[in-house]
């Protein structure tokens, strides 16, 4: 993924995690360029975790 898109899980996962923590129960953080599918999957899982926590 890094070779083709210039980004990989080690790059975008911390950014997605930080966005989730900063936004609280909103998982509408920006999609990471080059990791659209992964970012959308992260948002889906994060929303399920937030809902379960409530």
N, C-alpha and C positions, 0 to 999 in steps of 0.2 A: 504494500500500500504506500509506503513512504517513497519508494522508487518511482511509482506512477503518479501519485497525487501530491507528493511533497509533505504529507502529514501521516501520522499513524496514531494508534491508540495511546501511546506514551505521550503524545503531544496534545491531543484533544480531550482525553479523559479528565485531566486535572482542570482544564478550562470549564468543561461541562459541570464538574463537581462544584467548582467555585461559584458558577452562576446559580446553581441550585441552592447552595447555602446562602448566597447573598439575597436571593429573591424569596426565601422562605418557602411557602407552600405553592408558589407559582413556578411552573416548570416551562415557562415560555421563553427561556433564554435564547439567545441568537444561535443559529446553526453555524457550526464551524465549517469554514470553507474547505472543501475537499473531503469532508466527512459527513455529508448530508444524511445518508442512510443511517450511519452510526449515531449521529446526533438525534435523529428522530426516534430511533430505537431506545436511546438513553432517556429521552423525554417520556416515552411511553412507560418505561419501567419506573422512572422517578415518580410519575403521576400515580402509578399503582402503589408505590411505597407511601406516598403522602396520604393517599386515600385510606390505606390500611392503618396508618398511624392515627388517623382521626377516629 
